[in-house]
């Protein structure tokens, strides 16, 4: 994957400034605002929102994958794993065009499977013996 200057905004990276949309949707207004922020400053929630809207995928998916490699169930504002859900909803054409990113998601998937196995085989059976106790 080629170098991307993370100090640049999506507007700068894509070479396109979107016209202001008077449509009062939170998603539209927030997407327009986030396109003006350097991509290095985008939060997990910002990535989740933009990726969920299929905005700036070429530049944002690598950032999202970095977050997911550190913690596959990292969350934006909704629930644990919401960033992963947004990434997994990206159309197949994107993954076909970006096989390196696709393979990184496969690796994260292996980590999720390992985590699931650990939870179901070790943690859940052991945690059943715990209950609230009076102090």
Secondary structure as the mmCIF struct_conf table of DSSP 4:
data_model
#
loop_
_struct_conf.conf_type_id
_struct_conf.id
_struct_conf.beg_label_comp_id
_struct_conf.beg_label_asym_id
_struct_conf.beg_label_seq_id
_struct_conf.end_label_comp_id
_struct_conf.end_label_asym_id
_struct_conf.end_label_seq_id
TURN_TY1_P TURN_TY1_P1 UNK A 6 UNK A 7
BEND BEND1 UNK A 8 UNK A 8
STRN STRN1 UNK A 9 UNK A 9
HELX_RH_AL_P HELX_RH_AL_P1 UNK A 10 UNK A 14
TURN_TY1_P TURN_TY1_P2 UNK A 15 UNK A 15
HELX_LH_PP_P HELX_LH_PP_P1 UNK A 18 UNK A 20
HELX_RH_AL_P HELX_RH_AL_P2 UNK A 26 UNK A 34
TURN_TY1_P TURN_TY1_P3 UNK A 35 UNK A 36
BEND BEND2 UNK A 37 UNK A 37
STRN STRN2 UNK A 38 UNK A 38
HELX_RH_3T_P HELX_RH_3T_P1 UNK A 39 UNK A 41
HELX_RH_AL_P HELX_RH_AL_P3 UNK A 44 UNK A 52
TURN_TY1_P TURN_TY1_P4 UNK A 53 UNK A 54
BEND BEND3 UNK A 56 UNK A 56
HELX_RH_AL_P HELX_RH_AL_P4 UNK A 57 UNK A 70
TURN_TY1_P TURN_TY1_P5 UNK A 72 UNK A 73
BEND BEND4 UNK A 76 UNK A 78
TURN_TY1_P TURN_TY1_P6 UNK A 80 UNK A 81
HELX_RH_AL_P HELX_RH_AL_P5 UNK A 82 UNK A 88
TURN_TY1_P TURN_TY1_P7 UNK A 89 UNK A 89
BEND BEND5 UNK A 90 UNK A 90
HELX_RH_AL_P HELX_RH_AL_P6 UNK A 92 UNK A 97
HELX_RH_AL_P HELX_RH_AL_P7 UNK A 99 UNK A 118
HELX_RH_PI_P HELX_RH_PI_P1 UNK A 119 UNK A 123
HELX_RH_AL_P HELX_RH_AL_P8 UNK A 124 UNK A 127
TURN_TY1_P TURN_TY1_P8 UNK A 128 UNK A 129
#
